[in-house]
Amino acid sequence: MTRTLLSRRLALGMAALIAFGQFGTAGAADAFPSKPLKILVGYSAGGAVDAIARSVGQRMSAILGQPVVVENKPGAGTNIAIKSVITSAPDGYTLLLAANALAVNPSLFQPAPYDLERELTPIASVGRVPVVFTVREESPIRTLQELVAAAKAKPGGVTVATPGNGSTPHLAMELFQHTAGLQLRHVPYKGGAQALTDVLGGHVEVVAVNALEALPLAKSGKLRVLAVMSAERSAVLPGVPTVAESGYPGFEASVWYGFVGPAGLPKPVVEKLHDAVQKAIDSPEVRNQLAAAGGVPLPGPTAQFDRLLKADVARYGKLIREAGIKPD
């Protein structure tokens, strides 16, 4: 056999292997999903992320034609759930519905528990819920401007409860006091429910929590919401001003939710999952679930969610370093 003929046969063999590989990838994507999918949640059952995961998962099941199971893996600031999805097979059958902690933890915990860019694949954003400042109805503080005035009159004298060190409401509070040029006294709790209980009891003056946790008490007249930290007013709190329109233009701090998978997910699988999430959040059921939490859907391409993640990693990293925030 001549060298030319051998080279030609090798070239043909390589072309066949490449074609088979492309066909195999396309075939796998066409067959996906062929078994149940699992959504991991790094929070306890019954919370905001859990409720949204179940609502979206139910719609995705109908769209994809396979069962979608939600598995709660709380603990370590959601790092247990994040590690579980990182170590799962890159086949699209194990997903994580994440919130802001995904972008916070690489800076909050040292050494960094994971490399978000190298170990995870962004899939789709789901929705956004504002963080709110609230006080008990009997509080003498009735507006955000009055909160600022009280804090400036007595630096470090106004207590603000949050669901914990490094939580999104805590970081939102830190961002606000930096923006407003004031000093608040942070009182971290092990969850929003405990923080709200102590504010209602008069033990702490203000609480920063996501809107979902404050809404029932606000509607019953036990809490007064001073401001929402979203870019626009909340549909369920239309009479409450935003922080931006209360004198701090451009200020925005929200809890977002989005799906990620392990690194190495095939692009066709990511596209199929992204399409299913987009259809799910466009459904009345999911829109109503988000609205009940005071939030809105956050549709858009995968690249948009990727940009959000990278921007928040940088933003929260800077804030954590400057404020010297440590995990609980």
TABELFEN-V60618 format. One record per residue. N is the residue number from 1. RES is the residue in one small letter. PSI is psi in whole degrees, -180 to 180 (* if undefined). Layout:
BEGIN
N&RES&PSI  N&RES&PSI
END
This chain:
BEGIN
1&m&130  2&t&159  3&r&-36  4&t&-45  5&l&-38  6&l&-43  7&s&-39  8&r&-43  9&r&-38  10&l&-41  11&a&-42  12&l&-39  13&g&-42  14&m&-41  15&a&-40  16&a&-41  17&l&-42  18&i&-45  19&a&-41  20&f&-40  21&g&-42  22&q&-40  23&f&-41  24&g&-42  25&t&-45  26&a&-40  27&g&-42  28&a&-41  29&a&-40  30&d&-35  31&a&-17  32&f&135  33&p&146  34&s&7  35&k&172  36&p&150  37&l&155  38&k&131  39&i&117  40&l&143  41&v&127  42&g&21  43&y&164  44&s&158  45&a&144  46&g&-11  47&g&-178  48&a&-47  49&v&-41  50&d&-46  51&a&-42  52&i&-38  53&a&-42  54&r&-39  55&s&-47  56&v&-42  57&g&-39  58&q&-42  59&r&-39  60&m&-36  61&s&-44  62&a&-36  63&i&-42  64&l&-15  65&g&23  66&q&151  67&p&145  68&v&118  69&v&135  70&v&129  71&e&120  72&n&128  73&k&70  74&p&162  75&g&150  76&a&40  77&g&33  78&t&0  79&n&-28  80&i&-47  81&a&-41  82&i&-44  83&k&-36  84&s&-40  85&v&-34  86&i&-40  87&t&1  88&s&163  89&a&139  90&p&63  91&d&-1  92&g&1  93&y&-11  94&t&118  95&l&165  96&l&127  97&l&107  98&a&162  99&a&-166  100&n&-27  101&a&-28  102&l&-39  103&a&-20  104&v&-43  105&n&-35  106&p&-26  107&s&-30  108&l&-41  109&f&137  110&q&129  111&p&161  112&a&130  113&p&-17  114&y&164  115&d&103  116&l&-43  117&e&-33  118&r&-24  119&e&-4  120&l&155  121&t&116  122&p&141  123&i&-59  124&a&142  125&s&154  126&v&-53  127&g&178  128&r&135  129&v&131  130&p&151  131&v&144  132&v&150  133&f&126  134&t&157  135&v&165  136&r&155  137&e&-32  138&e&-3  139&s&142  140&p&-16  141&i&115  142&r&-13  143&t&166  144&l&-37  145&q&-37  146&e&-34  147&l&-45  148&v&-44  149&a&-42  150&a&-40  151&a&-36  152&k&-29  153&a&-29  154&k&78  155&p&126  156&g&3  157&g&-19  158&v&122  159&t&137  160&v&119  161&a&146  162&t&168  163&p&1  164&g&159  165&n&130  166&g&-4  167&s&160  168&t&-44  169&p&-36  170&h&-46  171&l&-35  172&a&-41  173&m&-44  174&e&-42  175&l&-40  176&f&-46  177&q&-30  178&h&-44  179&t&-42  180&a&-9  181&g&46  182&l&173  183&q&118  184&l&158  185&r&112  186&h&133  187&v&98  188&p&143  189&y&174  190&k&56  191&g&157  192&g&-34  193&a&-44  194&q&-39  195&a&-43  196&l&-39  197&t&-43  198&d&-28  199&v&-43  200&l&-34  201&g&-4  202&g&11  203&h&-27  204&v&146  205&e&-40  206&v&152  207&v&138  208&a&117  209&v&170  210&n&154  211&a&-33  212&l&-43  213&e&-29  214&a&-24  215&l&-51  216&p&-41  217&l&-32  218&a&-41  219&k&-29  220&s&-2  221&g&10  222&k&-25  223&l&150  224&r&124  225&v&121  226&l&-39  227&a&149  228&v&145  229&m&8  230&s&166  231&a&-31  232&e&162  233&r&150  234&s&139  235&a&-28  236&v&-8  237&l&58  238&p&-25  239&g&-2  240&v&126  241&p&159  242&t&162  243&v&-38  244&a&-44  245&e&-4  246&s&12  247&g&7  248&y&72  249&p&137  250&g&-8  251&f&135  252&e&132  253&a&114  254&s&161  255&v&123  256&w&158  257&y&143  258&g&158  259&f&136  260&v&161  261&g&-179  262&p&164  263&a&151  264&g&11  265&l&131  266&p&141  267&k&-43  268&p&-33  269&v&-43  270&v&-44  271&e&-40  272&k&-41  273&l&-43  274&h&-44  275&d&-41  276&a&-40  277&v&-43  278&q&-43  279&k&-37  280&a&-46  281&i&-10  282&d&-5  283&s&151  284&p&-36  285&e&-48  286&v&-39  287&r&-41  288&n&-38  289&q&-44  290&l&-41  291&a&-38  292&a&-26  293&a&4  294&g&16  295&g&-177  296&v&153  297&p&155  298&l&72  299&p&167  300&g&166  301&p&163  302&t&-38  303&a&-33  304&q&-43  305&f&-39  306&d&-43  307&r&-40  308&l&-46  309&l&-49  310&k&-40  311&a&-41  312&d&-34  313&v&-44  314&a&-45  315&r&-49  316&y&-35  317&g&-45  318&k&-44  319&l&-43  320&i&-42  321&r&-46  322&e&-37  323&a&-7  324&g&38  325&i&134  326&k&152  327&p&158  328&d&*
END
